[in-house]
Amino acid sequence: MRYTITPSLLNSWLYMYTDFEKYIFDNSEKTAEDYRKAAHNDFLNTLRRIPIPTNEAMQKGIDFENLIEAICAGHSPEHKWFDAANEIANEVKGAQFQITAKKDIEVAGWPIQLKGRLDSLKAGTVGDFKFSSKYEVGKFFSSPQHPIYMELISGATIFVYYVSNGSRVWRETYTRPECRPVGEVIQPFLDYLQHAGLDSLYKEKWIVNE
């Protein structure tokens, strides 16, 4: 019996600990507590595996990924984001795209199946495409994504976040030695589930049925 862990599940949990105060402006009708409650509800929906409707930000990310892959396939579609996508495509051309990877591990006595979908993999470099209106250096430092993908892909040596707002491209790179051990990434989440009384729900919804 194993239970699935994905970067998306962990990111949904970690989002609850965002410093929402810095996103509050004088003309906002929502408080930081409103955002925290919404983040908690979103996490519970993720934990229950309730499908999340695609919002505008998610759709932009999907469209940007598709544009990069189209350029890599030899197409030159007219698009306002073409130059930014082409910059990334020139680096990842020849990669494998949208690869699903799985690996069985044990964390604090829990039998876990790590699972993730890689945007690109080329010669030991894992690439992840992000579309964001703004970027700050080190934005993804605490993300579980690069430690998990390094664990999933034994031959990978570098993980690169390619971040774009449609006109500029930023890169945030991590080598294998810079990634935290995956057990250290996952165990706080498992501890939280137990302390919050959500471990039974997690086991019910995320059991591996293969």
N, C-alpha and C positions, 0 to 999 in steps of 0.2 A: 504494500500500500504506500503510495507516494502522493505528494501534494505539490501543485504547480506554483512556482514563483516566476513572475515576469517583471521586467523593468517598469512597465506601465502600472502594475499593481503597487509596487513600492513607491513610485512617483506620486500616485494618488494619495498614499498614506503620508508621505513627506510633505506634500503640499499643505496639509493641515497646520504645519509648523512655520509657514511663511510669515514674515514680519509684515502683516497686512497694513500696519499703521503708515508705512511709507508710501502706500498707494492711495491713501485717503487725502482728498483735496477739499478745500473750503466749500466748493459748490456741490460736493457729493452728498447724495441723500442716504448713502449706506455708511455704516460704521465698520470699524475693523472687526467687531464682534459679528456683524452680519456676514462678512466675508468668511470668518472662521466657521460659522455654522453652515454656510453653503459648502465650504470645502469638506467639512465632516460628512454632510449628506452625500456629496459626490463620492467620497471614499466608501461609504456604506453601500451605495449603488454599485460601485466597482466590485466590492467584496461580494455582493449578491449576484454579480455577473449580469446586471441589468444593462442592456445596450444603451450607450450614450449617443444621442442624436449628433450628427456632424454639424458643428457650428462654423461660423465664418473663418475663424482662425485655423481650425482643423482643416477646412477645405483649402485654404491657401497653402498649407503645408503639403497636402496631397497633390495639389496642382503643381507646386514647385518641384517636388520629387519626380512627377511624371514628365515635366519639362526637361529635367536633367537626363533622365533615361532616354527620352526621345532624341535628344542631341547626341547622346552616346551611340544611339542606333543609326546615326547618319542623317537624321532629319534636321531641318532648320526652320522650325515654326516661327511665325511672326508673333512676338509676345513682348510686352513691356519689361518682362524680367529676363529676356533672352541673354543679355550680356553677363549678368550675374550667374545664371544657370550655366552658361557656356564656360565661364571661368572654372567652375567646379567640375563640369563634364570633362574638361581637358586634363584634369588630374585623376579622375576615376574611370576614364574610358578604358574598356577592356576588363572591367570588374564584373563579378557576378552580382546580380541585384536581387533584393528581396529574398534572402536566404533564411529559412527557418532552421534554427539549431536547438538541440535539446541535450541535457546532460544530467545524470542522476548523481546527487551528492547527499551528504548528511550534515545537518547543522543543529548542534545542541540536542542531538538525539532525534531530530525530525528527519524523516526520509523525504527529500526534496527533489523535484525535477525542475531544473532551471530551463526556461524556454524564452527564446527571443527571436525577433525577425530583424536581420541586418539589412540596412539600406544598400550597402555595398561592401564587397570584400575583394581586395586586389593585392596580391603579393605580400601577404602578411599585414596589410593595413585595413582596418575596419573603418568605414566611413558612415557617418550618420548625418542626414540632412535636416536642418532646422530652418523654419521660416519664422522670423521674429521682427517686430517693428523696431526693437532696440536691442543692444547688446552691451554687456559689461564684462570686462576681462575676468576670467575665472567663474563665469556664470554657472558652469556645469561641474565645478569642482566636487560638489557633494552629491552629484547624480549617481544613482546605482547602475546606470546604464553601462559605462565603460568597464567597471569591475566585473559585471556579469558577463558582458560579451567577451572579455579577455578569458574568463573561465570557460565559456562555451567554445571558443575557437583556440585550441591549444597552440596552433602555429602562428597566431597573431602576435605582432610585436608592438604595433602602434594603433591607437584609436584616435580618429579625428572627427570632431564636431564641425561640420561646415554650416555656418550660420549666415543667413542672408535676410535682408529686408526688401529684396527685389532689385536693389541698385548696388549695394555693397556686399562684400563677402568677408566674414571673419572666420578664423580657424582657431580652435581650441584643441590642443593635442596632448595626449597622455601616452607614455610608454608603459610597458608591462610593470616595471619596478615601481612606477608611480601610482599604480592602482592598489587600493586596499584589498586585503584578502576578502573573498566573497562572503565568507562566514561572518566577518565583522559587519558587513553590509546588511545581511539578512537577519541576524540574531535579534537586534533591537525591534524589528518588526514582529517577530514571533513572540518576543517578550510582551510587546504591546497588546497583541491579540489575547494573550492569556490574562493579563492584568485587566483588560477591558471586557473580558468575558465573551470575546468574539472568536475564540479558537474553534468552537464547535461549528459555527457558521462557516468559517474558512475551510475546515475539513470537509464539510458537506458540499460546498460549492466548487472547491478547487482540487478535489481528488482526481487523480489521473485514472481515466477509464480505458486505458489501452490494454 
